Amino acid sequence: MLEGAGGLLTVVFRFVVLAATTGAVGAWCFGRLVVPSVAGEAAARHRRDLAQLAGRAGMICAAVIVFAFVPRLMLQARALNDPGDPLWPTMMAVLSGRW
């Protein structure tokens, strides 16, 4: 089953990027929509800390997405390549595609 999806490493990288994307969007929504609307005296005291936490979480998730880009591109090129063919031309083809 995993071989049909590109192998275990490809599945792991897809999951990591999906989780990081979900985390980045969630952190942005939390920081922009939830934190400003929090009511109560205790929440008001921690509003700045919550906004900073959301910002840090979003930055960490964005960094994971950026650092996973090249290995994921290489895995995609390897999946499209025949064994023994160079990866570089296929990587450029993947980048130039509409997807």
C-alpha positions in Angstrom: 0.0 0.0 0.0 2.8 2.5 0.8 4.7 1.7 -2.4 1.7 2.8 -4.4 1.9 6.1 -2.7 5.6 6.6 -3.4 7.1 4.8 -0.4 7.2 5.4 3.3 9.5 8.4 3.0 7.2 10.2 0.6 4.2 9.5 2.8 6.1 10.9 5.8 7.1 14.0 4.0 3.6 14.6 2.7 2.2 14.2 6.2 4.8 16.6 7.7 4.0 19.3 5.1 0.3 18.8 5.5 0.6 19.0 9.3 2.8 22.1 9.0 0.4 23.8 6.6 -2.6 23.0 8.9 -0.6 24.4 11.8 0.4 27.6 10.0 -3.2 28.3 8.9 -4.5 27.4 12.4 -2.0 29.6 14.1 -2.9 32.5 11.8 -6.6 32.0 12.5 -6.1 31.7 16.2 -3.9 34.8 16.3 -6.1 37.0 14.1 -9.6 35.7 15.0 -9.7 34.1 18.3 -7.2 36.0 20.5 -8.7 39.5 19.8 -12.2 38.3 20.7 -11.3 36.5 23.9 -13.4 38.0 26.8 -12.7 38.1 30.5 -10.2 39.6 32.8 -7.9 36.6 32.9 -7.9 36.3 29.1 -7.2 40.0 28.7 -4.0 39.7 30.8 -2.8 36.9 28.5 -3.9 38.2 25.2 -0.4 39.4 24.2 1.2 36.1 25.2 -1.4 34.2 23.2 -0.8 36.4 20.2 3.0 35.8 20.5 2.5 32.0 20.9 0.4 32.0 17.8 3.0 33.9 15.9 5.8 31.6 17.0 3.8 28.5 16.1 3.0 29.9 12.7 6.7 30.7 12.0 7.8 27.3 13.1 5.3 25.7 10.8 6.3 27.9 7.9 10.0 27.0 8.5 9.1 23.3 8.4 7.3 23.9 5.0 10.3 25.7 3.6 12.9 23.2 4.8 10.9 20.3 3.5 10.6 21.8 0.0 13.8 20.4 -1.5 13.6 16.9 -0.1 10.0 16.7 -1.2 10.8 18.0 -4.7 13.6 15.3 -4.9 11.1 12.6 -3.9 8.6 13.8 -6.5 11.3 13.8 -9.2 12.4 10.3 -8.1 8.9 9.0 -8.4 8.6 10.3 -12.0 12.1 9.2 -13.0 13.4 5.9 -14.3 16.1 4.3 -12.1 19.5 5.7 -13.0 18.3 8.9 -14.7 19.5 12.2 -13.3 17.1 13.9 -10.9 17.9 17.5 -11.8 16.1 17.7 -15.2 13.0 16.0 -13.7 13.1 18.4 -10.7 13.0 21.4 -13.1 10.2 19.8 -15.0 8.2 19.4 -11.8 8.8 23.0 -10.9 7.7 24.2 -14.4 4.5 22.2 -14.4 1.1 23.8 -13.8 0.5 21.7 -10.6 
